[in-house]
């Protein structure tokens, strides 16, 4: 356990921090095709061998792939350049997003020697100090948040065999762009922009909040009660970043997962773990991941989040703020067994959990940062009459 300063702990009081993942549990059976698990090298070979396919056909092939390793930015850009069009690049985006929670291939790691314990502690503390200084100095601002949603589509009923066969693998499931306001450490959505024409305003099965600062506080405070240790060096945005593992026990968790089930709402704060990427030169936090340690019999078995930070300009000054985020959930599907597949009554009626899962992925991009301020001009009575 590493040192965390008293003042960063005090953020807990004025933020009411916690991350909310809202997950809608499906009520349906499962009939999904098995995914093809591939290493990064095998995935790149697949793209190279299928470049002659149409954009649509190649996209369908890619949606069936599950990577077993993380695809770094260099490989991701090369793969995108090799694809024929928009559909296949969308498939690449969600495949890479899911894989961002996995380790890199050994070949993509920076092979420098591990720092000694004192140096590792100093790097991690520089990240704590950086967050402690940055978050209170963030101005009031607003930014555009663009979400592209991906999901698989389970069958909608159990009445007929034909219904059970109507499903889709992972595919784009809508998008929206809204303005997010950050005021005095709190986030708010601009409802007018959320309802703007062209936005997908259907009920959203997956949503997140707290990317602007509070999630960093959650991790830094919670991990002070758990474990933090250096893992490896990695290139992020041209920077050799120090990657730290952390583990947070359930009793110290403030990572909130909220699951609507039927007419009730279940909310819990599970144990979680993840990584924090720190620039050793100045303590800037470049990336953080949160992977919830859900119980095997929970309806939601995956509730993970990633935030990439980059330098943005707000009001003429540079700040490290979110530029990309990924939210990833998997739910065990439930079905009422009161009727069998032919529609006849089943004397062993009840709820059953299927092995297949509903997957939801949000690819989130932040842009158009602007300082939020109100200009007030004081004038005399004579001027006001004019």
Residue frames relative to the residue before (quaternion, step in Angstrom):
aa qw qx qy qz dx dy dz
X 1.0000 0.0000 0.0000 0.0000 0.00 0.00 0.00
X 0.2469 -0.7926 0.5451 0.1168 3.57 -0.83 1.02
X 0.6557 -0.5304 0.3889 0.3710 3.51 -1.32 0.43
X 0.0139 0.7578 -0.6523 -0.0057 3.56 -1.11 0.76
X 0.4636 -0.7392 0.4147 0.2584 3.54 -0.68 1.08
X 0.6386 -0.5537 0.3849 0.3706 3.54 -1.25 0.54
X 0.6693 0.5258 -0.3239 0.4131 3.59 0.94 -0.82
X 0.6346 0.4980 -0.3569 0.4710 3.62 1.04 -0.59
X 0.5898 0.5500 -0.3686 0.4623 3.60 1.14 -0.56
X 0.6524 0.5503 -0.3179 0.4129 3.56 1.01 -0.80
X 0.4901 0.6478 -0.4425 0.3799 3.61 1.22 -0.24
X 0.5499 0.6361 -0.3989 0.3660 3.57 1.13 -0.65
X 0.6715 0.5370 -0.3035 0.4106 3.58 1.00 -0.82
X 0.8023 0.3322 -0.1836 0.4608 3.59 0.80 -0.89
X 0.6661 0.4816 -0.3321 0.4627 3.58 1.18 0.05
X 0.2108 -0.7532 0.5819 0.2230 3.59 1.00 -0.71
X 0.1331 0.8766 -0.4597 0.0510 3.53 1.08 0.78
X 0.2838 0.7042 -0.6257 0.1792 3.44 -1.37 0.48
X 0.3162 -0.7324 0.5712 0.1932 3.53 -1.10 0.65
X 0.1908 -0.7923 0.5723 0.0911 3.55 -0.84 0.96
X 0.0437 -0.7514 0.6583 0.0019 3.54 -0.80 1.11
X 0.1259 -0.8051 0.5778 0.0455 3.58 -0.50 1.18
X 0.0196 -0.8286 0.5556 -0.0664 3.54 -0.50 1.23
X 0.2400 -0.7841 0.5593 0.1215 3.57 -0.75 1.04
X 0.2992 -0.7778 0.5269 0.1668 3.57 -0.54 1.15
X 0.3739 -0.7325 0.5303 0.2060 3.56 -0.81 1.05
X 0.1971 -0.7495 0.6170 0.1366 3.56 -1.17 0.58
X 0.4745 0.6483 -0.4258 0.4163 3.55 0.15 1.30
X 0.5086 -0.6282 0.4776 0.3444 3.58 -1.21 0.35
X 0.4131 -0.7214 0.5103 0.2205 3.55 -1.29 0.12
X 0.0749 0.7905 -0.6051 0.0579 3.54 -1.06 0.77
X 0.2576 0.8163 -0.4778 0.1977 3.55 0.90 0.93
X 0.4879 -0.6327 0.5116 0.3160 3.54 -1.17 0.61
X 0.5490 -0.6199 0.4486 0.3362 3.55 -1.11 0.66
X 0.4085 -0.6982 0.5307 0.2527 3.56 -1.05 0.76
X 0.4123 -0.6850 0.5449 0.2528 3.52 -1.28 0.48
X 0.2391 -0.7824 0.5605 0.1287 3.59 -0.53 1.15
X 0.0126 0.8135 -0.5761 0.0791 3.54 -0.86 1.06
X 0.4493 -0.6168 0.5669 0.3103 3.52 -1.27 0.50
X 0.6768 -0.4638 0.3670 0.4383 3.57 -1.28 0.18
X 0.6525 0.5221 -0.3149 0.4501 3.58 0.93 -0.87
X 0.6643 0.4875 -0.3034 0.4786 3.60 0.95 -0.83
X 0.6316 0.5369 -0.3252 0.4551 3.58 1.05 -0.76
X 0.6542 0.4989 -0.3105 0.4761 3.59 0.93 -0.84
X 0.6322 0.5201 -0.3249 0.4737 3.58 1.06 -0.73
X 0.6186 0.5480 -0.3371 0.4511 3.59 1.03 -0.80
X 0.6616 0.4968 -0.3064 0.4708 3.59 0.92 -0.91
X 0.6618 0.5175 -0.3094 0.4455 3.58 0.90 -0.92
X 0.7154 0.4628 -0.2559 0.4567 3.59 0.97 -0.84
X 0.7570 0.3715 -0.1964 0.5003 3.60 1.20 -0.37
X 0.3171 0.7848 -0.4853 0.2189 3.60 1.19 0.36
X 0.6237 0.5536 -0.3453 0.4305 3.60 1.18 -0.45
X 0.5302 0.6358 -0.4097 0.3831 3.60 1.22 -0.27
X 0.5724 -0.5505 0.4611 0.3959 3.55 -1.26 0.32
X 0.6691 -0.5001 0.3635 0.4124 3.55 -1.24 0.43
X 0.6768 0.5010 -0.2920 0.4535 3.59 0.89 -0.95
X 0.6791 0.4920 -0.2972 0.4566 3.59 0.88 -0.92
X 0.6619 0.4959 -0.3102 0.4687 3.58 0.96 -0.82
X 0.6123 0.5456 -0.3483 0.4541 3.59 1.03 -0.76
X 0.6556 0.5120 -0.3150 0.4571 3.60 0.91 -0.88
X 0.6417 0.5142 -0.3233 0.4683 3.59 1.05 -0.73
X 0.6784 0.5082 -0.2957 0.4406 3.58 0.96 -0.86
X 0.6246 0.5614 -0.3502 0.4147 3.61 1.00 -0.72
X 0.6432 0.5212 -0.3245 0.4576 3.59 1.22 -0.38
X 0.5994 0.5956 -0.3427 0.4105 3.60 1.30 -0.14
X 0.0735 -0.7453 0.6601 0.0584 3.54 -1.18 0.72
X 0.3165 -0.7656 0.5311 0.1776 3.57 -0.57 1.16
X 0.3186 -0.7363 0.5674 0.1854 3.54 -1.17 0.66
X 0.7413 0.2737 -0.1741 0.5876 3.59 1.35 0.00
X 0.5638 -0.5920 0.4567 0.3508 3.54 -1.26 0.40
X 0.3033 -0.7246 0.5943 0.1725 3.55 -1.12 0.80
X 0.2826 -0.7941 0.5073 0.1791 3.61 -0.30 1.18
X 0.7214 -0.4806 0.2818 0.4113 3.58 -1.25 0.34
X 0.6286 0.5344 -0.3444 0.4480 3.59 1.00 -0.75
X 0.6889 0.4613 -0.2778 0.4852 3.58 0.88 -0.93
X 0.6237 0.5515 -0.3341 0.4417 3.58 1.04 -0.78
X 0.6739 0.4869 -0.2953 0.4707 3.58 0.89 -0.89
X 0.6444 0.5147 -0.3201 0.4662 3.58 1.00 -0.77
X 0.6543 0.5063 -0.3121 0.4670 3.58 0.98 -0.84
X 0.6464 0.5212 -0.3215 0.4550 3.60 0.96 -0.86
X 0.6564 0.5166 -0.3101 0.4540 3.59 1.00 -0.82
X 0.6808 0.4986 -0.2841 0.4553 3.59 1.14 -0.60
X 0.6153 0.5745 -0.3481 0.4126 3.60 1.22 -0.33
X 0.5407 -0.6957 0.3820 0.2788 3.60 -1.03 0.76
X 0.8552 -0.0411 0.0607 0.5130 3.62 1.03 -0.43
X 0.8059 -0.3508 0.2313 0.4171 3.49 -1.45 -0.12
X 0.6749 0.5127 -0.3140 0.4278 3.60 0.87 -0.88
X 0.6890 0.4656 -0.2885 0.4746 3.58 0.87 -0.89
X 0.6325 0.5147 -0.3419 0.4671 3.61 1.08 -0.60
X 0.6019 0.5347 -0.3584 0.4725 3.61 1.10 -0.60
X 0.6393 0.5112 -0.3225 0.4754 3.58 1.00 -0.81
X 0.6356 0.5266 -0.3249 0.4616 3.58 0.97 -0.83
X 0.6280 0.5629 -0.3366 0.4189 3.60 0.94 -0.86
X 0.7352 0.4194 -0.2580 0.4658 3.59 0.72 -1.00
X 0.6022 0.5404 -0.3640 0.4613 3.61 1.07 -0.62
X 0.6811 0.4751 -0.2816 0.4807 3.57 0.96 -0.91
X 0.6119 0.5600 -0.3498 0.4355 3.61 1.04 -0.73
X 0.6682 0.4894 -0.3026 0.4717 3.58 0.87 -0.93
X 0.6921 0.4934 -0.2711 0.4517 3.58 1.00 -0.88
X 0.5146 0.6609 -0.4216 0.3474 3.62 1.19 -0.26
X 0.6480 0.5035 -0.3217 0.4723 3.59 1.23 -0.31
X 0.6110 0.5535 -0.3339 0.4570 3.59 1.33 0.02
X 0.6042 -0.5467 0.4147 0.4051 3.62 -1.21 0.27
X 0.5325 -0.5928 0.4995 0.3398 3.54 -1.28 0.45
X 0.5685 -0.5262 0.4754 0.4170 3.59 -1.23 0.28
X 0.6236 -0.5609 0.3843 0.3858 3.59 -1.07 0.66
X 0.6410 0.5610 -0.3221 0.4130 3.57 1.04 -0.80
X 0.7087 0.4600 -0.2587 0.4682 3.61 1.18 -0.51
X 0.5189 0.6252 -0.4232 0.4010 3.59 1.24 0.06
X 0.4454 -0.6360 0.5501 0.3075 3.54 -1.19 0.56
X 0.3240 -0.8200 0.4491 0.1445 3.56 -0.54 1.19
X 0.3282 0.7552 -0.5139 0.2406 3.60 1.13 0.46
X 0.6254 -0.5561 0.4014 0.3721 3.55 -1.24 0.53
X 0.5524 -0.5980 0.4692 0.3422 3.55 -1.18 0.62
X 0.4684 -0.6515 0.5002 0.3254 3.60 -1.04 0.64
X 0.5347 -0.5861 0.4718 0.3847 3.57 -1.18 0.40
X 0.7243 -0.4645 0.2821 0.4243 3.58 -1.25 0.35
X 0.6557 0.5197 -0.3219 0.4431 3.60 0.92 -0.88
X 0.6653 0.4964 -0.3015 0.4690 3.59 0.98 -0.87
X 0.6390 0.5241 -0.3276 0.4579 3.59 0.97 -0.85
X 0.6506 0.5074 -0.3163 0.4681 3.60 0.96 -0.85
X 0.6524 0.5194 -0.3175 0.4514 3.57 0.99 -0.82
X 0.6393 0.5145 -0.3282 0.4678 3.60 1.00 -0.79
X 0.6806 0.4869 -0.3029 0.4560 3.56 0.86 -0.93
X 0.6477 0.5079 -0.3213 0.4683 3.57 0.97 -0.79
X 0.6069 0.5412 -0.3645 0.4537 3.61 1.08 -0.62
X 0.6208 0.5266 -0.3370 0.4730 3.59 1.13 -0.61
X 0.6302 0.5189 -0.3203 0.4807 3.58 1.03 -0.80
X 0.6695 0.5014 -0.2976 0.4603 3.57 0.89 -0.94
X 0.6409 0.5299 -0.3286 0.4477 3.56 1.01 -0.85
X 0.6758 0.4834 -0.2970 0.4706 3.59 0.87 -0.95
X 0.6304 0.5535 -0.3240 0.4373 3.56 1.02 -0.84
X 0.7105 0.4308 -0.2560 0.4940 3.58 1.02 -0.78
X 0.6751 0.5335 -0.3032 0.4094 3.59 0.98 -0.86
X 0.7152 0.5136 -0.2992 0.3676 3.56 0.58 -1.16
X 0.6915 0.4555 -0.3179 0.4618 3.67 0.83 -0.76
X 0.7012 0.4695 -0.2797 0.4579 3.61 1.14 -0.48
X 0.4305 0.6834 -0.4871 0.3321 3.61 1.22 0.02
X 0.3842 -0.7228 0.5155 0.2534 3.61 -0.81 0.91
X 0.5855 -0.4900 0.4660 0.4472 3.54 -1.29 0.02
X 0.1242 0.8066 -0.5644 0.1243 3.59 -0.71 1.02
X 0.1979 -0.7367 0.6186 0.1883 3.52 -1.35 0.02
X 0.0714 -0.7891 0.6101 0.0044 3.53 -1.21 0.61
X 0.4849 -0.6321 0.5159 0.3148 3.55 -1.27 0.42
X 0.1016 -0.7732 0.6241 0.0483 3.56 -0.94 0.94
X 0.0835 -0.8021 0.5914 0.0000 3.56 -0.53 1.24
X 0.0962 -0.8004 0.5916 0.0043 3.56 -0.69 1.16
X 0.0854 -0.7366 0.6685 0.0566 3.54 -0.99 0.95
X 0.1956 -0.8146 0.5411 0.0736 3.55 -0.60 1.15
X 0.0949 -0.7636 0.6372 0.0435 3.53 -1.14 0.76
X 0.0960 0.7870 -0.6047 0.0760 3.57 -1.09 0.70
X 0.3508 -0.6394 0.5997 0.3294 3.52 -1.29 0.13
X 0.3424 -0.7439 0.5427 0.1866 3.57 -1.20 0.52
X 0.2318 -0.7769 0.5685 0.1395 3.60 -0.49 1.14
X 0.6230 -0.5035 0.4117 0.4347 3.61 -1.23 0.22
X 0.4748 -0.7367 0.4265 0.2238 3.55 -1.05 0.77
X 0.8072 0.0794 -0.0670 0.5811 3.63 1.16 -0.17
X 0.3951 -0.7037 0.5310 0.2584 3.56 -1.29 0.09
X 0.3785 0.7753 -0.4538 0.2228 3.56 1.21 0.32
X 0.8178 0.0765 -0.0219 0.5700 3.61 0.94 -0.75
X 0.6309 -0.5157 0.4190 0.4006 3.52 -1.30 0.33
X 0.6169 0.5590 -0.3463 0.4325 3.59 1.02 -0.79
X 0.6343 0.5238 -0.3324 0.4614 3.60 0.98 -0.80
X 0.6669 0.5219 -0.3021 0.4376 3.57 0.94 -0.90
X 0.6831 0.4817 -0.2893 0.4666 3.59 1.16 -0.48
X 0.6061 0.5587 -0.3590 0.4377 3.60 1.24 -0.24
X 0.3581 0.7005 -0.5426 0.2943 3.53 -0.21 1.29
X 0.2436 -0.7484 0.5960 0.1589 3.55 -1.32 0.27
X 0.4533 -0.6286 0.5363 0.3343 3.55 -1.14 0.53
X 0.7712 -0.3081 0.2402 0.5027 3.59 -1.27 -0.16
X 0.1396 0.7831 -0.5878 0.1474 3.59 -0.90 0.95
X 0.6196 -0.5179 0.4049 0.4289 3.65 -1.19 0.30
X 0.1097 -0.8279 0.5501 0.0053 3.57 -0.86 1.01
X 0.7911 -0.2580 0.1357 0.5378 3.60 1.12 0.54
X 0.1003 -0.7862 0.6068 0.0598 3.54 -1.28 0.32
X 0.0186 -0.7882 0.6150 0.0091 3.54 -1.27 0.39
X 0.1398 -0.7506 0.6372 0.1055 3.53 -1.26 0.51
X 0.0363 0.7927 -0.6052 0.0637 3.56 -0.73 1.08
X 0.4415 -0.6439 0.5440 0.3076 3.54 -1.29 0.32
X 0.1698 -0.7707 0.6100 0.0704 3.54 -0.92 1.01
X 0.1967 -0.7841 0.5808 0.0954 3.59 -0.83 1.01
X 0.1317 -0.7575 0.6359 0.0670 3.55 -1.05 0.84
X 0.0875 0.8089 -0.5665 0.1312 3.56 -0.41 1.27
X 0.8513 -0.1014 0.0375 0.5133 3.54 -0.71 1.14
X 0.7617 -0.4154 0.1973 0.4564 3.54 0.90 0.97
X 0.6889 0.4374 -0.2809 0.5051 3.61 1.25 0.07
X 0.3399 -0.7395 0.5510 0.1846 3.55 -1.14 0.74
X 0.0232 0.7745 -0.6321 0.0111 3.55 -1.20 0.63
X 0.3694 -0.7137 0.5536 0.2183 3.55 -1.13 0.73
X 0.4029 -0.6745 0.5618 0.2589 3.57 -1.05 0.81
X 0.3423 -0.7828 0.4828 0.1920 3.59 -0.30 1.26
X 0.6035 0.5607 -0.3664 0.4326 3.59 1.06 -0.65
X 0.6871 0.4581 -0.2902 0.4836 3.58 0.94 -0.84
X 0.6069 0.5636 -0.3578 0.4313 3.59 1.10 -0.62
X 0.7399 0.3888 -0.2140 0.5055 3.58 1.10 -0.69
X 0.3399 0.7639 -0.4876 0.2514 3.56 1.29 0.19
X 0.5759 -0.5874 0.4388 0.3614 3.58 -1.10 0.72
X 0.7371 0.3754 -0.2955 0.4781 3.57 -0.92 0.92
X 0.5999 0.5373 -0.3671 0.4655 3.58 1.21 -0.35
X 0.4132 -0.6540 0.5697 0.2776 3.52 -1.18 0.62
X 0.0331 -0.8392 0.5422 -0.0265 3.59 -0.34 1.23
X 0.3177 0.7346 -0.5309 0.2784 3.61 1.16 0.49
X 0.6599 -0.4844 0.3650 0.4435 3.62 -1.19 0.35
X 0.2741 -0.7945 0.5263 0.1290 3.57 -0.76 1.01
X 0.3587 -0.7699 0.4850 0.2081 3.58 -0.63 1.07
X 0.7912 0.1840 -0.0953 0.5754 3.60 1.20 -0.33
X 0.1529 0.7768 -0.6018 0.1053 3.58 -0.84 0.95
X 0.1659 -0.7778 0.6000 0.0866 3.54 -1.20 0.55
X 0.0499 -0.7623 0.6406 0.0784 3.50 -1.35 0.19
X 0.7054 0.4907 -0.3509 0.3723 3.56 -1.38 0.15
X 0.3339 0.7555 -0.5096 0.2408 3.61 1.15 0.41
X 0.7040 0.4738 -0.2654 0.4578 3.62 1.07 -0.70
X 0.8703 -0.0914 0.0183 0.4837 3.56 0.21 1.21
X 0.7159 0.4748 -0.3088 0.4082 3.63 0.52 -1.05
X 0.6408 0.5273 -0.3570 0.4289 3.63 0.93 -0.73
X 0.6011 0.5402 -0.3568 0.4685 3.59 1.11 -0.59
X 0.6485 0.5116 -0.3173 0.4659 3.56 0.97 -0.83
X 0.6091 0.5551 -0.3490 0.4462 3.57 1.00 -0.83
X 0.7104 0.4654 -0.2708 0.4533 3.58 0.76 -1.04
X 0.6927 0.4879 -0.2981 0.4396 3.58 0.80 -0.94
X 0.6728 0.4718 -0.2992 0.4850 3.58 1.01 -0.75
X 0.6917 0.4865 -0.2918 0.4469 3.58 0.79 -1.00
X 0.6870 0.5015 -0.2974 0.4338 3.60 0.90 -0.91
X 0.5418 0.6093 -0.4096 0.4092 3.61 1.20 -0.31
X 0.6865 0.4410 -0.2696 0.5115 3.59 1.28 -0.36
X 0.7113 0.4361 -0.2482 0.4922 3.56 1.28 -0.08
X 0.6707 -0.4478 0.3803 0.4527 3.54 -0.86 -1.03
X 0.0183 0.7566 -0.6537 -0.0007 3.56 -1.12 0.75
X 0.1477 0.7994 -0.5714 0.1126 3.57 -0.88 0.89
X 0.5483 -0.6038 0.4639 0.3459 3.57 -1.15 0.63
X 0.1957 -0.7921 0.5693 0.1013 3.56 -1.04 0.85
X 0.7712 -0.2601 0.2171 0.5389 3.60 0.61 -1.10
X 0.4724 -0.6045 0.5460 0.3366 3.53 -1.40 0.05
X 0.0097 0.8037 -0.5934 0.0434 3.57 -1.08 0.74
X 0.4125 -0.6872 0.5359 0.2654 3.59 -1.12 0.66
X 0.0662 0.7743 -0.6250 0.0737 3.57 -0.78 1.08
X 0.8420 -0.0763 0.0229 0.5336 3.57 -0.54 1.15
X 0.7174 -0.4503 0.2461 0.4712 3.55 1.02 0.80
X 0.6332 0.5110 -0.3251 0.4820 3.59 1.30 -0.01
X 0.3620 -0.6862 0.5782 0.2524 3.58 -1.04 0.74
X 0.1002 -0.8402 0.5329 -0.0065 3.53 -0.16 1.37
X 0.3748 -0.6792 0.5851 0.2362 3.52 -1.21 0.66
X 0.1825 -0.8004 0.5663 0.0728 3.58 -0.66 1.14
X 0.1139 -0.7984 0.5911 0.0168 3.54 -0.72 1.16
X 0.3226 -0.6949 0.6087 0.2063 3.54 -1.13 0.78
X 0.0053 0.7726 -0.6331 -0.0475 3.56 -1.19 0.49
X 0.1328 -0.7589 0.6332 0.0739 3.56 -1.25 0.55
X 0.1094 -0.7912 0.6007 0.0337 3.57 -0.88 0.99
X 0.3616 -0.7272 0.5380 0.2258 3.63 -0.67 1.05
X 0.6732 -0.5334 0.3450 0.3784 3.54 -1.21 0.61
X 0.6769 0.5237 -0.3179 0.4080 3.61 0.89 -0.85
X 0.7298 0.3816 -0.2378 0.5150 3.61 1.21 -0.32
X 0.4766 0.7162 -0.4095 0.3038 3.59 1.28 0.03
X 0.0715 -0.7595 0.6449 0.0456 3.54 -1.15 0.82
X 0.4292 0.6546 -0.4789 0.3973 3.56 1.24 0.56
X 0.1480 -0.8534 0.4988 0.0301 3.55 -0.21 1.30
X 0.0816 -0.7646 0.6388 0.0242 3.55 -0.94 0.99
X 0.0741 -0.8090 0.5830 -0.0053 3.56 -0.66 1.14
X 0.0702 -0.8325 0.5486 -0.0319 3.57 -0.62 1.18
X 0.2440 -0.7515 0.5899 0.1663 3.61 -0.56 1.10
X 0.0302 0.7823 -0.6204 0.0469 3.58 -0.76 1.06
X 0.8055 -0.0723 -0.0206 0.5878 3.55 -0.53 1.24
X 0.7873 -0.2906 0.2183 0.4980 3.61 -0.76 -1.00
X 0.6351 0.5280 -0.3177 0.4657 3.55 1.25 0.20
X 0.2827 -0.7322 0.5916 0.1844 3.56 -1.29 0.25
X 0.1161 -0.7833 0.6094 0.0406 3.52 -0.71 1.12
X 0.0201 -0.8031 0.5945 -0.0340 3.55 -0.84 1.01
X 0.0799 0.8002 -0.5893 0.0779 3.54 -0.90 0.90
X 0.2979 -0.7143 0.6018 0.1971 3.53 -1.32 0.33
X 0.1362 -0.8412 0.5183 0.0716 3.59 0.07 1.26
X 0.5940 -0.4715 0.4790 0.4422 3.53 -1.32 0.09
X 0.0004 0.8083 -0.5888 0.0008 3.59 -1.12 0.52
X 0.1405 -0.7631 0.6250 0.0849 3.53 -1.33 0.27
X 0.1217 0.8057 -0.5744 0.0782 3.57 -1.25 0.11
X 0.4777 -0.6427 0.5170 0.3026 3.51 -1.32 -0.47
X 0.1375 -0.7397 0.6510 0.1006 3.53 -1.30 0.53
X 0.1915 -0.7807 0.5885 0.0870 3.58 -0.80 1.06
X 0.0526 -0.8168 0.5734 -0.0365 3.57 -0.68 1.15
X 0.3887 -0.6715 0.5815 0.2447 3.55 -1.08 0.83
X 0.3469 -0.7806 0.4725 0.2170 3.63 -0.39 1.14
X 0.5892 0.6032 -0.3711 0.3890 3.60 1.18 -0.41
X 0.8418 0.0810 0.0046 0.5337 3.60 1.01 -0.74
X 0.5560 -0.6494 0.3774 0.3560 3.61 1.24 0.08
X 0.4010 0.7202 -0.4887 0.2858 3.60 1.22 0.03
X 0.3141 -0.7230 0.5817 0.2006 3.58 -0.97 0.85
X 0.2263 -0.8268 0.5110 0.0632 3.55 -0.60 1.25
X 0.7934 -0.0404 0.0570 0.6046 3.57 1.12 -0.64
X 0.0163 0.7649 -0.6431 -0.0348 3.53 -1.23 0.51
X 0.1332 -0.7688 0.6195 0.0866 3.55 -1.17 0.65
X 0.1235 -0.7539 0.6411 0.0727 3.55 -1.25 0.61
X 0.0168 -0.7867 0.6165 -0.0276 3.57 -0.73 1.11
X 0.3203 -0.7745 0.5175 0.1724 3.57 -0.48 1.21
X 0.3011 -0.7323 0.5851 0.1754 3.56 -1.05 0.83
X 0.0446 -0.8350 0.5479 -0.0224 3.54 0.31 1.31
X 0.5285 -0.6184 0.4763 0.3338 3.56 -1.24 0.46
X 0.6231 -0.5871 0.3606 0.3702 3.63 -1.03 0.70
X 0.7405 0.3965 -0.2357 0.4888 3.60 1.05 -0.66
X 0.4116 0.6864 -0.4891 0.3468 3.62 1.23 0.29
X 0.5632 -0.5787 0.4585 0.3709 3.58 -1.16 0.57
X 0.7380 0.2902 -0.1709 0.5847 3.57 1.02 -0.86
X 0.1351 -0.8245 0.5477 0.0447 3.57 -0.61 1.13
X 0.7581 0.1875 -0.1466 0.6071 3.59 1.27 -0.23
X 0.1330 0.7635 -0.6214 0.1152 3.59 -0.86 0.99
X 0.1724 0.8319 -0.4897 0.1959 3.54 0.40 1.32
X 0.0978 -0.7927 0.6015 0.0168 3.55 -1.21 0.61
X 0.0605 -0.7716 0.6329 0.0213 3.56 -1.13 0.74
X 0.0490 -0.7733 0.6310 0.0386 3.57 -1.13 0.71
X 0.1716 -0.7447 0.6388 0.0891 3.55 -0.96 0.99
X 0.1942 -0.7886 0.5766 0.0891 3.57 -0.91 0.96
X 0.0030 0.7885 -0.6148 0.0186 3.55 -1.12 0.75
X 0.5913 -0.5854 0.4213 0.3609 3.55 -1.24 0.36
X 0.0094 0.7824 -0.6211 0.0459 3.56 -0.81 1.08
X 0.3854 -0.7083 0.5418 0.2371 3.57 -1.23 0.47
X 0.0271 0.7731 -0.6314 0.0540 3.56 -0.88 1.04
X 0.8495 -0.0268 -0.0100 0.5269 3.55 -0.63 1.11
X 0.7167 -0.4636 0.2514 0.4564 3.57 1.03 0.76
X 0.6914 0.4169 -0.2846 0.5169 3.62 1.26 0.07
X 0.4405 -0.6913 0.5141 0.2527 3.57 -1.22 0.57
X 0.0188 0.7786 -0.6260 0.0393 3.54 -1.02 0.93
X 0.4010 -0.6554 0.5715 0.2882 3.56 -1.24 0.46
X 0.0968 0.7991 -0.5784 0.1324 3.56 -0.53 1.23
X 0.6541 -0.5028 0.3652 0.4313 3.61 -1.18 0.28
X 0.1083 -0.7736 0.6210 0.0643 3.56 -1.04 0.83
X 0.7874 0.0339 -0.0194 0.6151 3.59 1.22 -0.47
X 0.0024 -0.7753 0.6316 0.0055 3.52 -1.17 0.66
X 0.1444 -0.7600 0.6267 0.0934 3.54 -1.22 0.54
X 0.0640 -0.7550 0.6511 0.0441 3.56 -1.02 0.86
X 0.0391 -0.8185 0.5698 -0.0619 3.56 -0.77 1.08
X 0.0627 0.8043 -0.5871 0.0665 3.57 -0.72 1.05
X 0.0786 -0.7490 0.6538 0.0733 3.51 -1.30 0.54
X 0.1251 -0.8003 0.5859 0.0256 3.54 -0.94 0.97
X 0.4053 -0.6650 0.5643 0.2742 3.54 -1.08 0.72
X 0.3851 -0.7606 0.4818 0.2027 3.53 -0.76 1.07
X 0.2276 -0.7706 0.5869 0.0999 3.53 -1.09 0.83
X 0.0357 -0.7887 0.6133 0.0245 3.56 -1.13 0.61
X 0.3790 -0.6872 0.5656 0.2534 3.55 -1.08 0.70
X 0.2466 -0.8162 0.5122 0.1034 3.57 -0.63 1.14
X 0.2853 0.7852 -0.5021 0.2233 3.57 1.14 0.54
X 0.7620 0.1885 -0.1316 0.6054 3.59 1.26 -0.42
X 0.3862 -0.7034 0.5386 0.2568 3.55 -1.07 0.69
X 0.7605 -0.4164 0.2407 0.4362 3.59 -1.28 0.10
X 0.6673 0.4736 -0.3083 0.4853 3.63 1.20 -0.44
X 0.5699 -0.6182 0.3750 0.3903 3.58 1.27 -0.08
X 0.5137 0.6415 -0.4225 0.3823 3.58 1.27 0.11
X 0.5996 -0.5807 0.4084 0.3695 3.56 -1.14 0.63
X 0.2329 -0.7595 0.5974 0.1096 3.54 -1.08 0.84
X 0.3708 -0.7566 0.4893 0.2250 3.59 -0.56 1.12
X 0.6782 0.4331 -0.2894 0.5184 3.61 1.24 -0.32
X 0.1050 0.8443 -0.5185 0.0851 3.58 0.92 0.92
X 0.3210 0.7249 -0.5705 0.2146 3.53 -1.17 0.66
X 0.5606 -0.5689 0.4635 0.3838 3.55 -1.31 -0.25
X 0.1053 -0.8018 0.5880 0.0172 3.55 -0.93 0.94
X 0.3040 -0.7411 0.5718 0.1771 3.58 -1.09 0.73
X 0.2576 -0.7725 0.5651 0.1325 3.54 -0.83 1.02
X 0.5824 -0.6102 0.4136 0.3427 3.56 -1.18 0.58
X 0.6435 0.5210 -0.3329 0.4514 3.60 1.06 -0.63
X 0.2812 -0.7971 0.5244 0.1029 3.55 -1.18 0.61
X 0.4167 -0.6406 0.5837 0.2743 3.50 -1.31 0.52
X 0.1430 -0.7986 0.5824 0.0509 3.58 -0.79 1.05
X 0.0149 -0.7655 0.6432 0.0006 3.56 -1.06 0.86
X 0.0131 -0.7854 0.6182 -0.0273 3.55 -0.95 0.95
X 0.1164 -0.7592 0.6365 0.0711 3.57 -0.98 0.90
X 0.1468 -0.7380 0.6538 0.0800 3.55 -0.84 1.05
X 0.0566 -0.8408 0.5361 -0.0498 3.58 -0.39 1.29
X 0.0569 -0.7919 0.6080 0.0029 3.58 -0.85 1.01
X 0.2042 -0.7723 0.5944 0.0921 3.57 -1.01 0.92
X 0.1047 0.7926 -0.5887 0.1192 3.58 -0.88 0.96
X 0.7934 0.3523 -0.2253 0.4423 3.56 -1.38 -0.07
X 0.1185 0.8047 -0.5645 0.1406 3.56 0.76 1.06
X 0.0678 0.7806 -0.6179 0.0655 3.58 -0.94 0.92
X 0.4825 -0.6408 0.5054 0.3180 3.55 -1.08 0.67
X 0.2800 -0.7493 0.5799 0.1546 3.55 -1.01 0.88
X 0.2507 0.7572 -0.5697 0.1981 3.57 -0.57 1.13
X 0.2997 -0.7227 0.5964 0.1797 3.54 -1.27 0.47
X 0.2469 -0.7706 0.5724 0.1328 3.57 -0.73 1.06
X 0.0831 -0.7933 0.6031 0.0069 3.57 -0.78 1.07
X 0.1286 -0.7852 0.6030 0.0574 3.56 -0.84 0.98
X 0.2225 -0.7722 0.5834 0.1178 3.58 -0.77 1.05
X 0.0267 -0.8070 0.5894 -0.0265 3.57 -0.73 1.09
X 0.5486 -0.6125 0.4569 0.3393 3.56 -1.24 0.43
X 0.6983 -0.4784 0.3313 0.4168 3.55 -1.30 0.31
X 0.6503 0.5166 -0.3283 0.4499 3.58 0.96 -0.83
X 0.6561 0.5068 -0.3108 0.4649 3.58 0.98 -0.84
X 0.6406 0.5404 -0.3296 0.4347 3.57 1.00 -0.82
X 0.6465 0.5233 -0.3234 0.4512 3.62 1.06 -0.74
X 0.6149 0.5293 -0.3528 0.4661 3.55 1.17 -0.53
